[in-house]
Amino acid sequence: MARRTHVNPVARRKIIGWDVTVISSTLAQSYVDRAATGVGTVAEMAAERKLATYSNLASIFSFQPIAVENLGAFSMSTLEFLSDLGHKLSSFSGEERASSFLFQRLPVSLQRFNSVHLRDTFVIDDVPYQ
């Protein structure tokens, strides 16, 4: 897979549009071969698909795909964007740890997503407790 160099949307001074994709099936048969080639390869594939989907908005928005695998791997463009966003948050707020807080909060949100996703797989009978 060819690596694409992504220009940071924050630096372009356009309106930023993003689409978050959590790839929850990286261990599925359809992705396992791709996932086995390296960390974040499925996230990279999802980010490239999102860029292609929203390519017609390039004149209006600076589009940033946010792609993360449910096991925690981010696409490279997502990591670059979030790092730059964290630095902007730090400089704007004056809190030097703002970037760290952002990266600490993301795994917690991902765990919540995973728990909801798992809960939705259970079949609950409509039989009341006796």
Number of C-alpha atoms within 10 A of each C-alpha: 6 4 8 10 8 12 13 18 19 15 9 11 10 14 12 13 15 15 13 14 16 20 18 14 14 21 15 10 9 10 14 13 13 16 17 13 10 9 16 22 21 26 28 25 15 22 25 17 13 20 18 10 10 17 13 10 12 12 9 11 18 21 21 23 23 23 27 25 23 20 18 15 19 22 23 21 22 22 16 16 20 17 16 17 18 20 18 15 17 17 13 11 11 10 12 14 13 19 20 13 13 15 14 11 11 12 14 11 11 17 14 12 15 16 11 11 12 10 11 10 8 8 7 8 6 6 6 5 4 3
